[in-house]
Amino acid sequence: MSSAKNERLLTLLICLMSTRQFLTADRIRDAVVAYGRDYSPKGQQAFERKFERDKEDLRELGVIIETGTNSFTDTVPGYRIKGRENNLPDISLTPAEATVVALASDWWRSAQFASATQGAVQKLKAAGIAIDAEQAEQWQPQLRGSDAAFDVLLQAATEQREVRFDYRSRSSEPPISRRHVQPWGLVSWKARWYLVGHDLDRGEQRVFRLSRIVSEVELASGPASFERPADLDLRAAVGGPGFSQPIRVVLRLHGAQAPGLRRMTNGVEQPSDDDLIAIAVRDGGMLAGIVAPYAGQIEVIEPPEAREAVVRRLEQLAAMTGGQS
């Protein structure tokens, strides 16, 4: 169903529920702008066809539309929706069932659904129905990710199948490398999706941001080809104290004033050498973008992986400009 028709149906529904009187088709047409203002015979026929279809669509959704007149003198029938006949009966939920409703509201956390779902939970609470908040907080469902790799990685993690993909690294490793991973699970953290798993080539647990996967994900084994750690905590792996911490980078200024870089020194422990400054950045890629415009005026001293990331960026720029940068 198109968004235009959705909007028209919603406006018609509000129109019919907003009054106790029967509204004629002409009054409804004046109230619902989406029906248009073409009052020619052809326009009138188009309105009547739309109006009949819209009434049938509302009835299919379970809305009871009454037909009648407001007095004995009225000759043209009208329409209305009696609220009490379209209201749901009182619903009795156990604490466990109410908790499921609260969890379901988390799944619909997008802008167009948030107010309605949160309102439903508040009504449950106002009705005196107990919701197990502690149980609800143990699970943090989110809407599915928009990253192209999301579906296949979710399938692989569920079926415990190994995967291969090309990944764009943050700093110290080659810009793009092939990864062979046992996917343990997917986690949403700060509006991004991450894969937590065991990197078979590196022999350790790794976290991969889905937006950095630059190839199709290949299923590299059959189902149940590995077991997840018994004490696995996916959220701690992604959002723990050691994850995504800023990198302290020491720079040497070769005559550059770099006022923008000097503003980034606030709150960062500074070296004793006056020719050096320290800044904090999210990753090597971010640092390369900041430092590259200064070219030979700024030197990255430490850490080594940040220095390597900047060198790679400068080499790429040099190759693009024919060695003139």
Residue, then its C-alpha position, 0 to 999 in steps of 0.5 A: m500500500s502506498s504512503a499516499k493511500n496510508e495517509r488518506l486512510l488514516t485521515l478518513l479514520i480520524c475524520l469518522m471517529s472525531t464526531r458522533q454525527f453521521l457525516t455525508a460523503d460530501r462533508i467527508r470529501d471536504a474534510v479529507v484533502a487527499y480526495g481532491r477538489d475536482y468537482s466535475p462529473k469525472g472528478q466526482q466519479a473518481f472520488e466515489r470510487k476511492f471512497e468506496r475502496d477506502k471504506e472496504d479497506l477499513r472494514e477489512l482492518g476490523v473497523i466498524i463503519e455505521t451508516g445512518t442519518n442524524s434526523f428523520t428529515d435527512t435524506v442523504p445517509g452519512y457515515r461514522i465510527k462509534g469508538r466503543e464498538n472499535n475499542l479492544p476489550d480489556i486485556s488481562l496479561t500475566p507479568a511474563e506476557a506483559t514483559v513480552v509486550a515491553l520487549a516487543s516495543d524495543w524492536w520497534r524503536s524507529a521514529q514512526f513507531a516509538s510513541a505508539t509502542q511506548g504509549a502501550v507500555q505506559k498503559l500497561k503500567a497504568a493498569g497495574i500490570a507488573i512488567d519484569a524490568e530486570q528481565a527485559e533489560q537482559w535483552q536489547p533487541q533492535l531493528r535489523g541492521s541496514d548493512a549488506a552483510f547483516d542477514v548472512l552474518l546473522q544466519a551464519a552466527t545462528e547456524q554456527r557456520e564459518v565465514r570469509f569476507d574482505y575487511r577494511s581495517r582501522s589502522s595497523e593492518p593492511p587497509i583491506s584484508r581477507r578474514h576467516v571468522q567463526p561468527w559468535g553473534l551480532v551486537s548493536w552499539k551506539a547506532r552501529w552493528y558489530l560482529v563478535g567472533h574468533d578470527l581463525d587466521r589471527g587466533e583470537q577474538r576480534v570485533f568487526r564493524l559491519s560497515r567496514i566489510v567491503s565484500e560479500v560474505e562467503l559461508a565457509s563451512g557447514p552448520a555446527s562447525f564450531e562452538r561458542p564460548a560458554d561464558l560469552d558476553l557479546r555486549a561486553a566484547v563490544g562496549g567494554p572498557g577496552f573497546s574503541q578507546p581513543i588513541r593517544v598520538v604524539l606528533r612533531l611539528h616541523g615549523a607548522q603552527a597547526p592551530g586546529l591540532r593544538r585545540m585537540t590537545n585539550g585533556v590529553e597528557q602532553p610530552s615534555d618536548d616543546d616540539l611535540i604535541a599529543i592528541a587523541v583520535r578515534d583510529g588511524g584512519m581519522l588521524a591520517g585524514i587530519v595529518a595528511p594536508y600538512a604533508g612534511q610539516i608534521e611527523v607522527i612519532e607514536p604509536p607505530e600503527a598510527r604512523e604506518a596509517v599516515v604513511r600509507r595515506l601519504e603514499q596513496l595521495a602521492a600515487m594519485t598525484g603522480g608523486q607531486s604531493 
